[in-house]
Amino acid sequence: MREITIDQLDDMAMGAAVLGTGGGGNPYIGKLMARSAMTGKPPVQMLSFDELDDEDLVAPTAMMGAPTVMVEKVPSGEEIVSAFLALQELYGRPFRATMSIEAGGVNSMVPLTVAARLGIPLVDGDTMGRAFPEIQMVTATLVGVKATPMALADDKGNSVIFNTIDNRWTETFARSVTVNMGAAAYMSNYVMTGKQLKEAGIAGTMTLIGEIGRAIRESHRQHTDPIRTVLDVTHGYAVWTGKIADIARRTVGGFARGTAKVEGTGEYAGRTLEIDFQNEFLIARTEDEVLVTVPDLITMLDAETGEPITTEDLRYGFRVVVIGIPCDGRWRSAAGLELVGPGYFGYDVPYVPVEQRFG
């Protein structure tokens, strides 16, 4: 068992935004939520998968909706606790711990808020190894774990319990309710036993985001190349450098959707890269070449600082480096690609692992 302190939040939020692939919610807001919850409290205890008994119940917690909305609709932290407690009451027994559903900006911090407020442990892992836009897009789905029962709560005190026939229907119904809750709500679902989590989860995610953030901070202190540092820690590849020339962004159906155009600089001068996103970056391509697609991670870093840039923060003129990071191997299976591959998002292109293109 390890401890997470307030002093670690900056590094963790930074690393979470790298793995969040532009989505997963604003890491700064998530960090403020966690800091508020942890102030004056003991450090949050973090459990490895091996420290869970097979019968323990773990309830993940997360924000659902369009990350752009959170910039103006800042959560108090009570919303997610309400969702967690509503689900725990339904189960009729205490949950052993909470955990992150995805390694996204705010969604790596949300479970810390729950853990600190309720005095329960946080599990060192998640169910994506990155961020994806829809509820069913988790490794738990690949092994037959149901998303429901699920609790969804908003800032007004409303809460809803869902029971659905499959995880795709959970996404459909919960997205509709989230839109009516103001396009941002808070959920607890995918309750798993310790035994199920050891099969379904991705271990070590919280440790990894801390390592990524710490590496970026240390690169600044030591005046080394922060981009190279991120690539080393994530085993990623630099696929483009350039300037944001245009950004089309809209909130539709509970998602932040759009396209960013990046005019190439240096060796990429004279060419333009387009990156589509649905909360998260989905595909990076030029007029004649696909560079990276889901399920591999596409992340934009500030060219000078190496810090990640989320989809809601993209602005004209930003100088960026686009990197591709290999995804968890389970996403490269036939079932994984059916769930989160480029075809699911409407792109008629084959999935090619990023390391095959750039390794």
Secondary structure, DSSP 8 states (H G I E B T S, - for coil): -EEE-GGGHHHHHHHHHHHTTT-SS-HHHHHHHHHHHHTTS--EEEE-GGGS-TT-EEEEEEEEE-HHHHTTS---SHHHHHHHHHHHHHHTS--SEEEESS--TGGGTHHHHHHHHHT--EESEESSSS--SSTT-SHHHHTT----SEEEE-TTS-EEEE--SSHHHHHHHHHHHHHHTTSEEEEE---EEHHHHHHHSEETHHHHHHHHHHHHHHHHHHT--HHHHHHHHHT-EEEEEEEEEEEEEEEETTEEEEEEEEEE-GGGTT-EEEEEEESSEEEEE-SS-EEEETTSEEEEEETTT--B--GGG--TT-EEEEEEE---GGGGSHHHHHHHSTTTTT--S----HHHHH-
